[in-house]
Structures are given as C-alpha cells and as structure tokens.
Amino acid sequence: MSAVKSSAGPVLFAGVSAAVPPSSPPAPPGPAAGADERVQQVGVIGRLFSRPEFASISGAVLVFAFFGLTAGGSGMFNLDGVINWSQVAAYLGVIAIGACLLMIAGEFDLSIGSMIGFAGMMIAIPSVYFHWPLWVAICFAFAGSMALGWLNGYLVIKTRLPSFIVTLAFLFILRGLTLALSIMFANRTIVSGVGELAAHDWLAGLLFQGDVGVGLFRWMARAGWIAVLDGGEPLVKGIPKVIVWWAVLALGGGFVLSRTRYGNWIFAVGGDANAAKNVGVPVRLVKTSLFVFTAFCACLFAVLQVCDVGSAAADRGMQKEFEAIIAAVIGGSLLTGGYGSVVGACFGALIFGVVQIGITYTNINSDWFRVFLGVMLLIAVLFNRYVRSRVTEAR
C-alpha cells in the first residue's frame, strides 16, 4: 500500500489519517483510574440500616435505657442481677441460634419446645429408673434428639410439605410422648432425682452443671470487689455454664454464617432453593443438617436445665419455639428466608431476658410482658420488611 503525503501534515494510509490533527480540541478528562460510576457510595446510616442486627441492637439499647431509668437503683444491674437476666437470655439464646440459622435457610421448626421436654425425659427416665450412668443418658438424649431432627428434615424434603406443617405435627407427637412416658414411669408429670446423679457424674460436672470461674469469684470476694454472704462466700459463685454455651454457639454460628462456604449455602438456599440447586449447592444436605442442629440446640437446653434443676418435667419447653422465633425475628431474620444474623438473634434473646427479669425489679405488672413481646415482634417484622425493601431497591 502506497503512502501519500498530505499538505495538512499527517501521513494518510488508504484515506485514513494516522494521527489526530493538531487542530482537534483536547478530549475531556475521563474518570479516575479504578472508579466506576455504577458504584454508589453508601453513607454510614445506610450501611447501618442494611445490617440485619441493627434493629435488635437498637432495641437492646432502648430496653437498657428504660430499665436504667426505672430500675437503676433496684439491684437489677448489680452482679447478681446481671447474672439472673443473662442466664434467662442464655437459655433462650441457645435455641434462638438454631432457629435463626434454620429460618435463614427458609424453614421453621415448631417442635423445639416439645423437643426440650422430650429430651429431658430421655435423660431422666433411663438414669433414674433404668440406672444408666448419667453421661450415657445424656449421650442417648443427644443422639435421639438429633435423629428426630434428621427425620423432620427428611420428611420436609421428601414430601415437599411446608416445614410448618411437619414440625407442628411433631410438636404434638413429642409433647404427647413426654406426658405419657412421665405418667407411665413416675405416675406424675415430673421425674426427679437427676440432681444427685449429676453431682457425681463426670460429663455433667464438666460441661453442663455448675459455674465457671468459681475460684476467680472467690478471690474477688476476698478482695472486696463483689458482694458476699454472711459466711464470706461470694453472692455469685461464678458464671453459669449456660452462658458459656451461649457464647460458644454464638461465636461458632456467627463465624460459620459469615466466613464459610457453608454459610453462603445457607443464605443461597433461603433466598432461592431452585437457583441454589442449579449452581451446585447441596440444598437437601444444608436443610437437613440445620434441622439436626436445631434439635441439638433444643437438647442442649434440656440437658443444661435438667442438670441445673435436678428434674425433668412434661411441661418443660412450653412455647419456647415461639420465643425462639421471636428472638430470631427481632434479630433481623425474615420469615421468607435468605436474610438474618446470629448476632441479631442473640440480641433478641438478650432483650427477652432483660425484659422478663427487669419487670420484676419495677412496679410494672408482669402480665404486660407478653404484650411487650407481641409489640416487639410486630415492630421487628415491619422494620425488617422496610430494610429488606431498601436493600432490594438499592440493588
């Protein structure tokens, strides 16, 4: 191809200029390197509102402020008062974590409360009437509860029935079995005598009964840092093990949900199970394992309670399934799945414990406790719906 020199200056190849004429205006400056005009900057308030646990943390701050004003001088925030409402929150927090993870995956378990009562009987009856070692009865209760959790998950997946229906059926089945077995063996609804066995059992003493940090609390009592009884013993012996279990489950569940591939699977399954299945997520395994974990949490609640109280009762765990769901919803979990936070569920349980115990330190009638829970549930659902709509529109 021949080159022809033009009078304008640049060299032309087949009629196409090889250089921009010097008379052309300079191009406008482009965006900075690495910047993307499609990325919208979100402020601090927007980021806070997009967090599922924001509502529960805000609610906890308001609850603490309320009781700080109304019961600040009543002893509610003394060490013994803090341990009291923390222990109530911890019991609920143990099952709220399981309920939260299952709800994020788009399922419910309404048999949690009945599982607590039934697991208690699986501990008390073999150990008291069949003279099993207590640690064997505890292992038997965990195995039986987790097997029932697997059965719940299997039936939900195999029959494609709503988990609400399947677990509602198990709510009645397990509650009926608990009542029937207690009457059959003890001729009453309470089976006692476990406390003495727990005091001499290595597994119960190591993991489920008593307090942590007893020596530390005695040292603080001798130093005059905490209140003591007439005999010089500390008013608070230590941190109850249920609080330790709550902390362990919260840390573990939060890490798994936010830092692992399995946690991403939970969100994906709850958001759209069919889409998750199409990209290779083991939907059946995820849902079944979460039903098993929820049953494990219910059994853990029962073991801690039986070892602490020393007996099992047929009415244990009544309405705990609803309280666990309330704590999870207050914590930011959506009833439709795909959204939630373990941290939020823990703060929801904390609100529950503070209010339940805090009312006794005020002049407020305790009958208003259920009213408060219902109002908190309604506000949390409305707020979570608002936040979800903002996040969806932003995307």
C-alpha positions in Angstrom: 0.0 0.0 0.0 1.4 3.4 -1.0 1.8 6.3 1.4 0.8 9.8 0.2 2.0 12.9 2.0 -0.8 15.3 2.5 -0.5 19.1 2.7 -2.1 19.1 6.1 0.9 17.3 7.6 -0.1 13.8 8.7 0.6 10.7 6.7 -2.5 9.0 5.1 -2.8 5.3 4.5 -5.6 4.4 2.1 -7.5 7.6 3.0 -7.3 7.1 6.8 -5.4 9.6 9.0 -2.7 8.1 11.1 -2.6 10.9 13.6 -5.0 13.3 15.2 -4.8 16.7 13.6 -3.2 19.2 15.9 -6.2 21.5 15.5 -8.5 18.9 17.2 -9.8 20.0 20.7 -8.4 18.1 23.7 -10.6 15.2 24.9 -12.5 15.9 28.2 -10.8 14.3 31.3 -12.2 10.8 32.0 -13.0 9.2 35.3 -10.1 8.4 37.7 -8.5 5.0 37.3 -10.3 2.3 39.1 -13.5 4.4 39.6 -16.9 3.0 38.4 -19.8 5.4 38.0 -22.2 2.5 38.6 -20.9 2.1 42.2 -23.0 4.2 44.5 -21.4 5.4 47.8 -23.5 4.4 50.8 -23.3 6.5 53.9 -22.9 5.3 57.5 -26.6 5.4 58.2 -27.4 3.5 55.1 -24.9 0.8 56.0 -26.3 0.5 59.5 -29.8 0.1 58.2 -28.8 -2.6 55.8 -27.4 -4.7 58.7 -30.0 -7.3 59.9 -28.9 -7.0 63.5 -29.4 -3.2 63.6 -33.0 -3.3 64.9 -32.2 -5.7 67.7 -29.1 -3.8 68.8 -31.2 -0.5 68.8 -33.9 -2.3 70.7 -31.5 -3.6 73.3 -30.1 0.0 73.8 -33.6 1.3 74.3 -34.5 -1.5 76.7 -31.4 -1.0 78.8 -32.1 2.8 78.9 -35.6 2.2 80.0 -34.7 -0.1 82.9 -31.8 2.0 83.8 -34.2 4.9 84.4 -37.0 2.8 86.1 -35.0 0.2 87.9 -31.4 1.6 88.1 -31.3 1.6 91.9 -33.1 -1.7 92.5 -30.2 -4.0 92.1 -31.0 -5.1 88.6 -27.6 -4.1 87.4 -25.7 -5.5 90.3 -23.6 -8.6 89.6 -26.3 -11.0 90.9 -29.0 -9.1 88.8 -26.9 -9.2 85.7 -26.3 -13.0 86.1 -30.1 -13.5 86.5 -31.2 -11.9 83.3 -28.1 -13.1 81.4 -29.0 -16.7 82.4 -32.6 -16.3 81.1 -31.3 -14.7 77.9 -28.7 -17.5 77.5 -31.3 -20.3 77.7 -33.3 -18.6 75.0 -30.2 -17.7 73.0 -29.2 -21.3 72.7 -32.3 -22.3 70.8 -32.6 -18.9 69.1 -29.3 -19.5 67.3 -30.6 -22.8 65.9 -34.0 -21.3 64.9 -32.2 -18.3 63.3 -30.0 -20.4 61.0 -32.9 -22.6 60.0 -35.1 -19.5 59.3 -32.3 -18.0 57.1 -32.5 -21.3 55.1 -36.2 -20.7 54.7 -37.6 -23.3 57.1 -39.2 -23.4 60.6 -39.1 -25.9 63.4 -42.1 -25.6 65.7 -41.1 -28.8 67.6 -38.3 -27.1 69.5 -40.3 -26.6 72.7 -41.6 -30.2 72.7 -38.1 -31.5 71.9 -36.9 -29.8 75.1 -39.4 -31.7 77.2 -38.9 -35.0 75.4 -35.1 -34.7 75.6 -35.4 -34.1 79.4 -37.3 -37.3 79.7 -34.8 -39.2 77.6 -32.2 -38.1 80.3 -34.3 -38.6 83.5 -36.1 -41.9 82.8 -33.1 -44.1 81.8 -30.9 -42.7 84.5 -33.4 -42.8 87.4 -35.5 -45.9 86.5 -33.0 -48.0 84.4 -30.0 -46.9 86.4 -28.0 -45.9 83.4 -24.9 -43.7 84.1 -26.0 -40.1 83.6 -23.4 -39.5 80.9 -24.8 -42.4 78.9 -28.3 -41.0 79.2 -27.1 -37.6 78.1 -25.5 -39.1 75.0 -28.6 -41.1 74.4 -30.7 -37.9 74.6 -28.4 -36.0 72.1 -28.5 -39.0 69.7 -32.3 -39.4 69.9 -32.9 -35.6 69.5 -30.7 -35.3 66.5 -32.2 -38.4 64.9 -35.6 -36.7 65.3 -34.2 -33.5 63.8 -33.0 -35.5 60.8 -36.4 -37.1 60.5 -38.0 -33.7 60.5 -35.7 -32.5 57.7 -36.1 -35.8 55.7 -39.9 -35.5 55.8 -39.9 -31.9 54.8 -37.6 -32.5 51.8 -39.1 -35.9 50.7 -42.8 -34.9 50.9 -42.2 -31.2 50.0 -44.7 -30.3 52.7 -44.2 -27.0 54.4 -41.9 -27.3 57.4 -44.6 -25.5 59.4 -46.9 -28.5 59.0 -44.4 -31.3 59.6 -42.9 -29.8 62.7 -46.3 -28.8 64.0 -47.2 -32.5 63.9 -44.0 -33.3 65.8 -44.9 -30.6 68.4 -48.0 -32.6 69.4 -46.3 -36.0 69.0 -43.3 -35.2 71.2 -45.4 -33.4 73.8 -47.8 -36.4 74.0 -44.9 -38.9 74.3 -43.3 -36.8 77.0 -46.6 -36.7 79.1 -47.3 -40.4 78.5 -43.8 -41.6 79.4 -43.7 -39.5 82.6 -47.1 -40.8 83.8 -46.0 -44.4 82.8 -42.8 -44.4 84.8 -43.3 -41.8 87.6 -47.1 -41.7 87.8 -46.8 -37.9 87.6 -45.5 -35.3 85.2 -42.2 -34.7 87.0 -39.3 -37.1 87.2 -36.9 -36.1 89.9 -33.6 -37.4 91.3 -31.3 -36.3 88.5 -29.6 -33.6 90.5 -27.9 -36.1 92.8 -26.7 -38.1 89.8 -25.4 -35.0 88.1 -23.4 -34.0 91.2 -21.3 -37.2 90.8 -21.3 -37.6 87.0 -18.1 -36.6 85.2 -19.7 -35.4 82.0 -22.5 -33.4 83.7 -20.0 -31.8 86.1 -17.5 -31.0 83.3 -19.9 -29.5 80.7 -23.4 -28.9 82.0 -23.7 -28.4 85.7 -22.4 -25.6 87.9 -20.5 -22.5 87.2 -17.2 -21.4 85.5 -14.7 -19.2 87.3 -15.6 -20.2 90.8 -12.0 -19.6 92.1 -11.9 -16.2 90.4 -15.1 -15.1 92.0 -13.9 -16.3 95.5 -10.8 -14.2 95.0 -12.8 -11.1 94.1 -15.0 -11.7 97.1 -11.9 -11.8 99.4 -10.6 -8.7 97.8 -13.9 -6.9 98.5 -14.8 -6.4 94.8 -18.1 -8.2 94.8 -20.8 -8.8 97.4 -20.5 -11.7 99.9 -22.9 -13.8 102.0 -22.7 -13.9 105.8 -20.3 -16.8 105.7 -17.9 -15.0 103.4 -18.8 -16.9 100.3 -19.4 -14.7 97.2 -23.1 -13.9 96.5 -22.4 -15.0 92.9 -20.4 -18.2 92.7 -19.4 -17.9 89.1 -20.7 -17.7 85.5 -23.4 -20.3 84.8 -22.4 -22.8 82.1 -25.4 -22.0 80.0 -24.0 -18.5 79.5 -20.7 -20.1 78.3 -22.5 -22.4 76.0 -24.5 -19.5 74.6 -21.3 -17.6 73.9 -19.7 -20.6 72.2 -22.7 -21.2 70.0 -22.9 -17.5 69.1 -19.3 -17.3 68.1 -19.3 -20.5 66.2 -22.6 -19.8 64.5 -21.6 -16.3 63.5 -18.3 -17.5 62.1 -19.9 -20.3 60.1 -22.6 -18.0 58.7 -20.3 -15.1 57.7 -17.0 -16.7 57.0 -17.5 -20.1 55.4 -18.9 -21.6 52.2 -21.5 -23.4 54.2 -22.8 -20.1 55.5 -23.1 -18.9 51.9 -25.0 -22.0 51.1 -27.5 -21.2 54.0 -28.2 -17.8 52.5 -28.4 -19.2 49.0 -30.9 -21.9 50.0 -33.1 -19.5 51.8 -33.0 -16.9 49.0 -33.9 -19.3 46.2 -33.6 -23.0 46.7 -34.0 -23.9 43.0 -31.4 -21.4 41.8 -29.0 -22.6 44.6 -29.5 -26.2 43.4 -28.8 -25.3 39.8 -25.4 -23.8 40.7 -24.4 -26.9 42.7 -25.4 -26.1 46.3 -26.4 -29.3 48.2 -29.9 -28.0 49.2 -31.0 -31.2 50.9 -27.9 -31.6 52.9 -28.0 -28.0 54.1 -31.6 -28.1 55.2 -31.4 -31.5 56.8 -28.2 -30.5 58.7 -29.9 -27.4 60.0 -32.9 -29.4 61.3 -30.4 -31.6 63.1 -28.5 -28.6 64.6 -31.8 -27.1 65.8 -32.6 -30.4 67.6 -29.1 -30.4 69.1 -29.7 -26.9 70.5 -33.1 -28.0 72.0 -31.4 -31.0 73.6 -28.6 -28.8 74.9 -31.2 -26.6 76.5 -32.8 -29.6 78.1 -29.5 -31.1 79.4 -28.5 -27.8 81.0 -31.9 -27.3 82.5 -32.2 -30.9 83.9 -28.7 -30.8 85.4 -29.4 -27.4 86.9 -32.9 -28.0 88.3 -32.3 -31.7 89.0 -35.5 -33.0 87.4 -37.4 -33.3 84.1 -41.0 -32.2 83.7 -43.5 -32.9 80.9 -44.4 -29.2 80.6 -40.8 -28.0 80.1 -40.2 -26.0 76.9 -43.8 -24.8 76.6 -44.0 -22.0 73.9 -40.2 -21.9 73.6 -40.5 -22.5 69.9 -42.4 -19.2 69.6 -40.0 -17.3 71.8 -37.0 -18.6 69.8 -38.7 -17.4 66.5 -39.5 -14.1 68.1 -35.8 -13.6 69.1 -34.7 -14.5 65.6 -37.2 -12.1 64.0 -36.3 -9.3 66.4 -32.7 -10.1 65.4 -33.4 -9.4 61.8 -34.3 -12.8 60.3 -37.0 -12.7 57.6 -39.9 -15.2 57.7 -39.3 -15.7 54.0 -35.7 -16.8 54.5 -32.4 -15.6 52.9 -31.7 -12.9 55.4 -30.7 -12.8 59.1 -27.9 -12.7 61.6 -26.8 -14.8 64.5 -25.6 -11.7 66.3 -29.1 -10.2 65.9 -30.8 -13.4 67.3 -28.5 -13.2 70.4 -29.5 -9.5 70.9 -33.1 -10.6 70.5 -32.7 -13.2 73.2 -30.9 -10.6 75.4 -33.9 -8.2 75.1 -36.2 -11.1 76.1 -34.1 -11.9 79.2 -33.7 -8.3 80.3 -37.4 -7.5 80.0 -38.6 -10.7 81.7 -36.4 -10.2 84.7 -36.4 -6.4 84.6 -40.1 -6.2 85.1 -39.8 -7.9 88.5 -37.5 -5.0 89.6 -40.1 -2.4 88.7 -43.7 -1.7 89.7 -44.9 -2.8 86.3 -47.4 -5.7 86.3 -45.7 -8.8 84.9 -48.8 -9.6 82.8 -47.5 -6.9 80.4 -44.5 -9.0 79.5 -46.3 -10.9 76.8 -47.8 -7.7 75.4 -44.3 -6.3 75.1 -43.1 -9.4 73.3 -46.0 -9.1 70.8 -45.4 -5.4 70.2 -41.6 -6.0 69.7 -42.4 -8.8 67.2 -44.7 -6.6 65.2 -42.3 -3.7 65.2 -39.4 -6.0 64.2 -41.3 -7.6 61.3 -42.3 -4.1 59.9 -38.8 -2.8 60.3 -37.2 -5.8 58.7 -39.6 -5.6 55.8 -38.6 -1.9 55.4 -34.9 -2.6 55.5 -35.3 -5.6 53.0 -37.2 -3.3 50.6 -34.4 -0.7 50.8 -31.7 -3.3 50.1 -33.7 -4.8 47.2 -34.3 -1.4 45.6 -30.7 -0.4 46.0 -29.6 -3.5 44.0 
